[in-house]
C-alpha cells in the first residue's frame, strides 16, 4: 500500500531517512514501475551541473557519495497536495550512471529497486518437501530478513524443486501456478491471491482524469475450459481435472465473460495444459482453476494515461466512464503502473488494467 507523504508538486525524495531537496531541484525525469510479478523499480535523471558545480572539468553534482551511494535507502513521494501526496517507491539505490551527450548538459541517472532485489540476486538449487506455496513464500521471505504476509489457497506438494533459479524467479513461477501476486511493501513480502489484495478504488472519466485509453475485448486467449492431466502414482490412477466458465463467473457480478462468449461465438474450445505435470488431483484442480482465471481475467484489457494519479497502484480497482458501451463501468483491476515526472508534462501515470467481462448488449 502507498502511504501519505510530504506536499509538493515535484517529487519529494528521502534518502537514508533525510529529505533531499536538491534531488527534487535537479530532477529532470522520474520513472517508477511496478507490475503483478513484483519488483518495483525507480529511475531518476538528475542535472549534474548547476550553481557551484558548472560541470566538467569542475566537480559534478550528485557523484561525491554524500547523498547518492550504493545501498542507501530511498523513498519517493508524488502528488500535488497533502491529501494527494503518496509514497510510490521505497527501496535501495542499486545503480549510478553518468551521461555525457553531445551538446547537452551532463546528467546523473540513479537507479533503485525495492526489497525484492535481494531475491533477484540469490540463485539456488534445492528441494522442498511437504510444503504449500504459501509456506514457500514465507520461508524465502524470512531467509532474506523480510516479514511475510501470505494469503493464497493451494495444494500441499510432496516435493518442489528450485532448479538453478533466483528466489524471485522461483516465487514468480509458484505464483503463476496458483494465480497469486507477489510484491514488497517496505520490509514485508506479500504473496496473495487477487481477491485478497487490498488496493485503492478509483473512478477515471475519459476526457477528464483519463487523458487517453485503449480498450480491447479479444477472444484469442479465451477458452471454454482448461484441462490438466497427470498420473497419481500413490492412487495408481489417471488425473484429469477440468475448470470451466463458473470459475471466472465466481469473480464477476454481471456482464458477459470471455469463456461464455467464446463458447457461444466459436463453439467449445478447451485448453489442455502439458507444461506442468500434476502428481495429485488436488494439484491438477488448483492449477486448472488458476489457468482459467488467468485467461478469463484478461478478456478485456485497457492501457491508459492519467493526469497523474499517485493513488493508482497495482491492485487498484477501477471504474472507467465514457469509454464505450461494452467497456463502461466497474470491475477493472490494475496490473501495471508507471508514474513519471518531467518538466514538460509534469506528473503522469500510465497503467494497464484488465476485466473479465463486457457489458450486455443493448
N, C-alpha and C positions, 0 to 999 in steps of 0.2 A: 504494500500500500504506500501511496505517497503521503507526505506529511506537510503541515504548514511550515513556511519559511519566511524569509525577510521580504519586505515590499520593495519592488523595483521594476522598472520596465525592462532593463537589460538583465542578463543572468547575474546571479549572486553566487560567488564561489567561496567555499570554505575549505581551506587546506590545513590539514593537521590540527583541526579544531579552531582555527582562526579565520575570520572573514578576510578575504584577499581582494580589496577594491581595485588594485592595479590590474588584476586579471580581467575584471569587468570593463575597466577603462580601455584595455588593449585588445579585447575580444573582437575579432573580425568575423568569425563564423563559429558556430557551435552545432554539433550533431549528437543527439542521444538516441540510441537504437535499442529496441527490445522486441522479442517475439516469444511465442509459446514454447520454444525449445530452450529458453533460458540463456543467460549470459548477456547482461546489459552492458553496452559499451559507450564510451564518451570520446569525442574527438574535438579539440578546441584549436582554432587558428588564432595566434596572437601576433600583434605587431611587435617586431623585435627591435624597433628603433623609436626614439621619441626624445622628450626633454631629458637632457643629461646623458643620453645614450644615442648619439646620432647614427650609429651603425658602423660597420667595419670601415677602417681598422679600429675604431673606438669600441668600447665594451658594449656587447649586445644585451638587451633586456631578457630576463627570464632564463638565462643559462648559467647563472652563478651558483645554483643549488640552494640558495637561501629560501626560496619558496617552492620551486618546482624541482622535485627529485624523485627517483625511483622508490616505489613502495609507500610514498606518503598518501594518507587517506584524503580523498577529495569528495566534496558534495557540491551539487549544483541545484539552485532553486530557480524556477521560472514563474513568471506571472506579473501582471501589471499593478496589483494592489494587494493589501494584506489579506483580503478574503480569497483572492485567487492565486496567491503565491504557493507553490508546491515544490518539494524536493523531488526532482526527477532522476537524479543519479546519486549513488552512494557506492564508492569503490576506492581503488588504489591506482596510482599512476604506474603505468607499465611501459610507456614508450615516450621518447622525446626526439623530435625531428627538427632540423634546421633547413629552411628552404630559401635558396637564393635564385630568383628568376630574373631573366634579362630585362632590365629597365624597370623593375618593380622593387619596392621595399622588402627587406628581409622579413621572414616570418619564422616563428617557432610554433610547431604543432605538438600538442600534448595529447597523449592517448591514455585512456584508463579503462579498467574493466571491474566488474563487481566481484563479489567473493567466489563466484563460480570459476574464476580464473584459476584458483588453486586446483580445482578438479580437472580443468582442461589440461594442466601441466603435469598431472600424475598418471602414468600409464602402468597397467598391471596385467598379470596373468594369474588367475586364481579361480577356485571353485567354491561356491556356497552350497550348503545342504539344508534341506528342510526349512525353506525361507519363503516369505512373500515379497512382492515388490516394495511394499511399504517398509518392511524391515530392512531391505537392502538400502533404501534411501536413508533411513535413519542411521544405519551403521556407517555408511560412507560419510554422511554429514559429520558425525562425531569424530571420525578419523581426521577430519580437516579442522577440528576445533569449532564447528558450527553447531548450533542447535537445529532441531528439525521439527517441522510441522507437516505430518503426513496424514492424508485423508483420502484413501483410494481403496476400492474393493478389488479383489483378485484372488487367484488360486495360491495354494501353498505348493511350491515346487520341490520335488525330491532333490534336484540339484540344478544350479545355474552356473554357467561358466562365463568368466570375463576373459576373453582371449585377445591379448595384446591391444587393449583398448584403454583410452583415458577414462578416468572416473566419470567425466562429463559425458563422453560418448556412450559409455555403458548405461548411465542413468537415462539418457535420451532414448536409447533403444528399449529399455524397460518401460519407460513412459509411453512410447508408441504402442507397445503391445497391449496396454490396458487403457489407452487414451487418457493418461494423466498429463498434467502440465507441470513444468519444472521452472522454478525461478528462485532468486535470492533477494531477500529484503534485509539490508544490513547484514547481521551475522546469523540470519535464520534461513535455512534451506527449506523450500516448500516443494512438496510432491503431492499434488492434489488433483482429484477429478474435477472436470469443468463445473458441474453444478455446485460444487463446494467451494469454488474460488470466489472470494469476496472482491468485488470491484465497484467502481462508481457507476451510476446510472445517469445517462445524459440524453438530451434531445438535440439533434442537429437539423436545422432547416436549410435546405438548398437555397442559395441566394442570400442567406444571412450568415450564420456561423460557418456553414459548409460552403466553401468557395468553389470547389469542383468535386465531382464524383463520377465514378464509372461503375455501373452495376450490371451483373450478368447472371442469368439463370441458365445453367448448362447441364444437359443430361449425359454428357460424355463420361463423367465419373460415377454416375448413379447406377445402382443395381437393385433389383427387387429382393435379392437375398445374398447372404455371404455364407459359404460353407467351408468349414475346416475339418479335415480328416486326419486320422492317425491310427496308432495301434497301442492299446494298453497291454503291456507285457504281463502285468500282475493279474489283471482280469482275463487275459488271453482273449481279447475281443477287439473288433474294429471300432474306431471312434469316428463318428460322423455327426457334427453339430451344426445347426443352421440358425442364423439370425435373420429376421425378416423386418418388414416396414414398421412393425409395432415398436421395435427398439428406438427408432427415430421419433415416432409419434409420441412416445412417453415424455419427450422433452419439449413438445410443442403444445400450443393452445389454440389451434386454428390454422387454416390455410392448407395448401397442398404440398405435401412433402415430395422430395425427389424420388424416393423408391416407388411411391404410388403413381407419380406422373410418368416415370419411365415404363412402368408395367402397363399403364393404360395406353401410352402413346406408341410403344415399341414392342410390347409383349414381355413375357417372362425373361429376365436376364440375371443369371446367377454368377457370382464370383467365387471361384474355387481357389483357396489360398494354399500354396505349396511352399512358400518361402520358409515358414515355420512348421515344424513337425510336433504336434501335440502328443504328449505321452499319457494324458488322462483326459477324461471327458470334461472335467472342470476347467482345465487349461483351454481346451478347444472351445468351450462355451464362452469363456471370458474373452478370448481373442476374436472370435466371430462377432460378438457383440461390439467390441471396440472398433473393429474394422468397419462394421455397418455404421456406427456413429461417425467415424472419420469421414466416410463418403457422404453420408446424409447431411452432415452439418455444413458441407461445402456446396450444397446445391445452389445457393445464391451467394455470390461474392461481391464485395464492394471495396474499391480503393478510392480514398477521398483525401482532401486537404482542407483544414480549417484555418481560421484566422489566428490560431494559437490557443491551444486548449490544454493547459498543464494538468487538468483533471483527467484527461484522456490517457488511459493506460491499457496494457494488455490485461484482458479480463473485464474491461468495461462493457456494460450492456447499453446498447444504443437504440434509440428510436429515430428513424430518418423520415423527415416530412418533405413533401413536394419533390419526390424523386420518381414519380410514376406509379400508376395504379397497382401493378403487380408487386412493387417493392416498398411502398409506403408502410410506415408503422414500426412497431417494436420487434424485438427478437434477434437483433444483430449482436454478435459477440466479437470483440476486438481481438485480433490475433497478432498484429504487429503495429508498433508505433515508432515514429521518428519525430522528435522535437528538434527544430532547427531555429537558429537565430543568426541574422546578419543585419548589416546596416542598410540593405536595400529593401528587403521585405519585412524586416522585424521578426517577430515570433510567428512561426508557422508549425502546424502539426499535421503530418500525413500519416495515414493509417490504412490497414487492411482489416476488414471485418467479414463475417460470414453468417448466413442464416439458413436453416433447413427448409424453409417454406417460401412459396409465392402466395400472394393473396388469391382468394377465389375470384374467378372471372365475373364481371358484372356487378 
